[in-house]
Amino acid sequence: MLKNPYKNQKIEKLKSNEEGNDSIDSVDTRAELEVEKDTVSTLSTEGKVLPEISLPKKVDIPEFTQIKDSKYKARSHKVRLEKRDVSEELTQDQYHERLTELNINAENKHYVLFFGQPASGKTWIIGSILHYMKNYLEGMVYLDAEKTTESEEELFYQLQDCFNGVIGAKTLTSTDTKQYFELHISFTPRDSSKPPMNIVFIDASGEHSEGGFWSRHRVDSGKLPNYLMAILESKVNTKLTFVYDQSLQDEKGGIPQVNVLNAVFTHIQNIQNNQKKFFPKALLLSKADRIFTNDYSTVERNGYDPMNYALEKIPAFANSFFNESPENKTIFYRMGTFSSNSDLILDFDKECPERLFRWLYKEGTKVSIVNEPTCWDKFKAWFKGESK
């Protein structure tokens, strides 16, 4: 084996370092000696001795350890709520906190509240709007999961399954009285000239609407839940829909459906008067397919006009509702053909969800989602004898 001329120098250097030299060179020298121990002699096929070859020494890779108090350490994900629990009223501090939260960037928030008796069709109406937005609306539509609870995301996809005809989809049940749902929907139109809109659909149980009606036999009656009052008293853009189901029969000893609508309407008037504001409103005559089947003579007598029909059927509510503002709307609301044996939708009808969405979008953005004809277009249509 060829002798290493620097071997003695390395040993001397190592001894010198061990006697008190703590410089970094001592570490390097030990490393060189360790590598030297792993050298081997290799013979060629002709029997000659070849130079020593240094084999790479196995190096242990150190494990990465977490650096405490590092500003670059990963942030933990925010844990989502399971549901929005309203089994108890918000405390004064919670109410103040909620109101402050709502008022942040309030001009870009659009809330839609649905009032009506239990089983009047509020959740189904919300589902029909979502189905229309997801399947027919020209633009990008999605549920904002960062602002959504687990139960709200579950409801969103359950509604999608019902309207998409998914086999085995869960049947919709009455909204739980101990919670409510906020479905935060982000919409960006394909037409870049139209503004985007973040819409929050509030699905609350009918019992929470009934709570607005005062009764000496009902504890804490005569007021709306304060989670709804916080939205109404905030600065967010809020639209109200009153849902009336002609097919529902008033239960003996229960609150008549028209009284529920009147009680809520009265609370809304007090808020508007106190805070000098006005909420855009719509009256939805739900399950209109049953209205046309079971009460067609009344519909025909009123010229198929939903406002005239409401004035005849529920004048105690409709009279004040329509006299409040000529801008208050009403719709014979239907969403398609249902199976006679279940809640299965056999054929979806987008006309009413489309009309309702266009109203919500224009009230919120002051811009029509469709390109409406100009005065010149209307004049040309009139000149040609066409309606425009």
C-alpha positions in Angstrom: 0.0 0.0 0.0 1.2 3.5 -0.8 2.1 5.5 2.3 0.3 8.6 3.1 2.9 11.4 3.4 0.5 13.6 5.4 -0.4 10.9 8.0 2.1 11.9 10.6 1.2 15.5 10.2 -2.5 14.7 10.8 -1.8 12.7 13.9 0.4 15.5 15.3 -2.3 18.1 14.5 -4.9 15.9 16.2 -2.8 15.6 19.4 -2.2 19.3 19.4 -6.0 19.9 19.2 -6.7 17.5 22.0 -4.2 19.3 24.3 -6.5 22.3 24.4 -7.2 23.6 20.9 -10.9 23.9 20.5 -10.9 25.3 17.0 -13.1 23.9 14.2 -10.0 22.4 12.5 -9.9 19.6 15.1 -13.3 18.4 13.9 -12.2 18.4 10.3 -9.0 16.4 11.2 -11.0 13.7 12.9 -13.3 13.4 9.9 -10.2 13.0 7.6 -8.9 10.3 9.8 -12.2 8.5 9.9 -12.3 8.6 6.1 -8.8 7.2 6.0 -9.8 4.2 8.0 -12.3 3.3 5.3 -9.8 3.2 2.5 -9.1 -0.1 0.7 -6.5 -1.4 -1.6 -7.6 -2.7 -5.0 -5.6 -5.0 -7.2 -5.9 -4.8 -10.9 -6.3 -7.9 -13.0 -2.5 -7.8 -13.8 -1.6 -8.0 -10.1 -0.5 -4.4 -9.7 -1.4 -2.4 -6.7 -3.7 0.4 -7.5 -4.0 3.6 -5.5 -6.1 3.6 -2.5 -9.8 4.5 -3.1 -11.8 6.3 -0.4 -15.2 4.9 0.0 -17.9 7.4 1.0 -18.7 7.0 4.7 -22.3 6.6 5.8 -23.6 9.8 7.2 -26.5 9.9 9.5 -29.0 12.6 8.5 -30.1 14.6 11.5 -33.8 14.7 12.2 -35.6 18.0 11.8 -36.7 19.4 15.1 -39.4 22.0 15.7 -38.1 25.4 16.3 -39.9 27.0 19.3 -41.3 30.5 18.9 -40.5 30.6 15.2 -42.5 33.1 13.3 -42.4 30.7 10.3 -43.9 27.7 12.0 -47.1 26.4 10.4 -50.4 27.8 11.6 -53.1 25.4 12.8 -56.3 25.3 10.8 -59.3 27.0 12.3 -61.7 24.4 13.7 -65.2 24.8 12.2 -68.3 24.9 14.2 -70.5 21.8 14.0 -73.7 24.0 13.9 -75.0 27.5 14.8 -76.6 26.7 18.2 -79.4 29.0 19.1 -80.9 26.8 21.9 -80.3 29.9 24.0 -80.5 33.6 23.2 -77.3 35.5 22.6 -76.0 37.3 25.7 -75.6 41.1 25.5 -71.9 40.7 24.9 -72.4 38.0 22.3 -75.1 40.2 20.6 -72.7 43.2 20.5 -69.9 41.0 19.1 -72.2 39.6 16.4 -73.4 43.0 15.4 -69.8 44.3 15.1 -68.9 41.3 13.0 -71.8 41.9 10.6 -71.0 45.5 10.2 -67.4 44.9 9.0 -67.5 45.3 5.2 -71.3 45.4 5.5 -71.8 47.0 2.1 -70.6 43.8 0.4 -72.7 41.5 2.4 -76.2 40.4 1.1 -78.5 38.5 3.5 -81.8 36.9 2.5 -84.2 36.0 5.3 -87.1 33.7 4.9 -90.2 34.0 7.2 -93.1 31.6 7.4 -94.9 28.9 9.3 -93.3 25.4 9.7 -93.5 23.2 6.6 -94.4 26.2 4.3 -91.5 25.3 2.0 -88.8 27.8 3.0 -85.9 25.2 2.8 -87.1 23.9 -0.6 -87.3 27.4 -2.0 -83.7 28.0 -0.9 -82.7 24.7 -2.5 -84.4 25.6 -5.8 -82.4 28.9 -6.0 -79.2 27.1 -5.3 -79.9 24.5 -7.9 -80.7 27.3 -10.5 -77.5 29.2 -9.6 -75.3 26.1 -9.8 -76.8 24.6 -13.0 -78.2 27.5 -15.1 -76.6 30.8 -14.0 -73.8 32.1 -16.3 -71.0 32.5 -13.8 -69.0 30.8 -11.1 -71.0 29.7 -8.0 -69.7 28.0 -4.9 -70.2 27.6 -1.2 -67.7 29.6 0.9 -66.6 26.8 3.2 -64.5 29.1 5.4 -67.7 30.7 6.6 -69.7 27.5 6.8 -70.4 25.1 9.7 -70.3 21.4 9.2 -74.1 21.1 9.3 -74.5 23.9 6.7 -72.1 22.2 4.3 -74.1 19.0 4.8 -77.4 20.8 4.1 -75.9 22.4 1.0 -75.0 19.1 -0.6 -78.2 17.4 0.6 -80.2 20.1 -1.3 -78.0 19.6 -4.4 -78.7 15.8 -4.2 -82.4 16.3 -3.9 -82.6 18.5 -7.0 -80.1 16.5 -9.0 -82.1 13.3 -8.5 -79.4 11.4 -6.7 -80.6 8.0 -5.7 -80.5 7.5 -2.0 -80.4 11.3 -1.2 -81.5 12.1 2.3 -85.0 13.3 2.7 -85.4 16.9 3.8 -86.9 17.3 7.2 -88.1 20.3 9.2 -85.4 22.7 10.2 -84.2 22.1 13.8 -85.5 24.7 16.2 -82.2 24.7 18.2 -80.1 25.9 15.2 -80.3 27.9 12.0 -78.3 27.8 8.8 -76.3 30.4 6.9 -75.5 29.4 3.4 -72.7 31.7 2.2 -72.8 31.6 -1.6 -70.2 33.4 -3.8 -71.3 34.4 -7.3 -69.0 35.9 -10.0 -70.8 36.5 -13.3 -69.2 35.4 -16.5 -69.9 38.9 -17.9 -67.1 40.9 -16.3 -69.2 44.1 -16.5 -71.6 42.6 -13.9 -70.4 42.9 -10.2 -69.8 39.8 -8.1 -72.1 39.2 -5.2 -71.8 37.3 -1.9 -75.3 36.1 -0.9 -76.1 34.6 2.5 -79.4 32.6 2.6 -80.8 32.3 6.1 -82.8 29.1 6.7 -84.5 29.3 10.1 -87.2 27.1 11.5 -90.8 28.2 11.2 -91.1 28.1 14.9 -88.7 31.1 15.0 -91.2 33.0 12.8 -94.0 31.9 15.1 -92.1 33.3 18.1 -92.9 36.8 16.8 -96.6 36.3 17.6 -97.4 37.2 21.1 -99.4 34.7 23.2 -100.0 34.6 26.9 -99.6 30.8 26.8 -96.2 30.9 25.1 -93.0 31.7 27.1 -90.9 34.5 25.5 -93.4 35.0 22.7 -93.9 38.3 20.9 -90.4 38.7 19.6 -88.0 37.4 17.0 -84.9 35.5 18.1 -82.0 37.9 18.6 -79.8 36.1 16.1 -82.2 37.3 13.5 -82.6 40.8 15.1 -78.8 41.2 14.9 -79.0 40.8 11.1 -81.9 43.1 10.8 -80.3 45.8 13.0 -76.9 45.6 11.2 -75.8 47.5 8.2 -75.7 44.5 5.8 -77.9 44.5 2.7 -80.9 42.5 3.7 -83.8 41.2 1.6 -86.9 39.7 3.2 -89.1 36.9 1.8 -92.5 36.0 3.3 -93.6 32.5 2.5 -97.3 31.6 2.4 -98.6 28.1 1.7 -102.2 28.0 0.7 -102.3 24.2 1.1 -101.5 24.4 4.9 -104.5 24.1 7.1 -104.4 26.0 10.4 -104.1 23.6 13.3 -106.6 23.8 16.1 -105.1 25.7 18.9 -102.1 26.7 16.7 -101.2 30.1 15.3 -103.0 30.9 12.1 -100.6 31.3 9.2 -101.7 34.8 8.4 -101.1 35.9 12.0 -97.5 34.6 11.8 -96.8 36.7 8.7 -98.5 39.7 10.2 -96.5 39.5 13.5 -93.2 39.3 11.6 -94.3 42.2 9.3 -95.1 44.3 12.4 -91.6 43.7 13.9 -90.0 44.6 10.6 -92.0 47.9 10.6 -90.7 48.8 14.0 -87.1 48.2 13.0 -87.6 50.2 9.8 -89.2 53.1 11.7 -86.6 53.2 14.5 -83.5 52.9 12.2 -84.8 54.9 9.2 -84.2 52.0 6.8 -86.2 49.9 4.3 -85.9 46.2 3.5 -86.8 45.1 0.0 -89.6 42.4 0.3 -91.2 39.6 -1.7 -94.2 37.5 -0.9 -93.8 33.9 -2.2 -97.0 31.9 -2.7 -95.3 28.6 -2.3 -96.4 25.2 -3.8 -98.1 27.0 -6.6 -98.7 23.8 -8.4 -101.2 22.9 -5.7 -102.8 26.3 -5.9 -103.4 25.9 -9.6 -104.7 22.3 -9.0 -106.9 22.9 -5.9 -107.9 26.6 -6.3 -107.8 27.2 -10.0 -111.1 29.1 -10.1 -109.7 31.8 -7.7 -106.6 32.1 -9.7 -108.6 32.5 -12.9 -111.0 35.0 -11.3 -108.0 37.2 -10.4 -106.5 37.1 -13.9 -103.6 34.8 -12.9 -102.2 37.8 -11.0 -100.4 36.6 -7.8 -101.0 40.0 -6.1 -104.7 40.0 -6.7 -104.9 36.4 -5.6 -103.1 37.3 -2.3 -105.4 40.2 -1.7 -108.4 38.0 -2.0 -107.0 35.0 0.0 -105.1 36.8 2.8 -106.2 40.4 2.8 -105.3 40.9 6.4 -101.6 40.6 5.5 -101.5 41.4 1.7 -103.3 44.7 2.0 -100.6 46.3 4.2 -97.8 44.5 2.4 -98.6 45.9 -1.0 -99.6 49.3 0.3 -96.3 49.7 2.1 -94.4 50.0 -1.2 -95.2 49.5 -4.9 -91.7 47.8 -5.1 -92.9 44.9 -3.0 -93.1 41.8 -5.2 -95.1 38.6 -5.2 -94.7 35.3 -7.2 -96.7 32.1 -7.7 -93.7 30.1 -6.6 -93.3 26.6 -8.1 -90.1 24.7 -8.9 -91.2 21.8 -11.0 -93.2 18.6 -11.1 -93.0 16.4 -8.0 -93.6 12.6 -7.7 -97.0 11.7 -6.2 -95.3 9.1 -3.9 -92.3 11.2 -2.6 -90.5 14.5 -2.6 -88.7 13.4 -5.8 -88.5 16.2 -8.4 -89.4 14.7 -11.8 -88.9 17.8 -13.8 -87.3 21.1 -12.5 -88.8 24.4 -13.6 -86.3 27.2 -13.4 -88.7 30.1 -14.1 -89.6 31.1 -10.5 -86.1 30.5 -9.1 -84.7 32.6 -11.9 -87.1 35.4 -11.3 -86.4 35.4 -7.6 -82.6 35.4 -8.1 -82.8 38.3 -10.7 -84.8 40.3 -8.1 -82.3 39.5 -5.4 -79.3 40.4 -7.6 -80.7 43.7 -8.8 -81.8 44.8 -5.3 -78.4 44.0 -4.0 -76.2 45.4 -6.8 -78.5 47.9 -8.5 -77.5 46.2 -11.7 -79.6 43.8 -13.8 -78.0 40.4 -14.3 -79.4 40.4 -17.8 -78.8 43.1 -20.4 -82.2 44.9 -20.5 -83.3 46.7 -23.7 -82.5 50.3 -24.0 -85.0 53.1 -24.8 -83.9 52.9 -28.4 -84.5 49.1 -28.4 -87.9 49.6 -27.0 -88.8 52.3 -29.6 -87.7 50.0 -32.5 -89.7 47.2 -31.0 -92.8 49.4 -30.7 -92.3 50.7 -34.2 -92.2 47.1 -35.5 -95.3 46.2 -33.4 -93.3 43.9 -31.1 -93.4 43.9 -27.3 -90.1 44.6 -25.7 
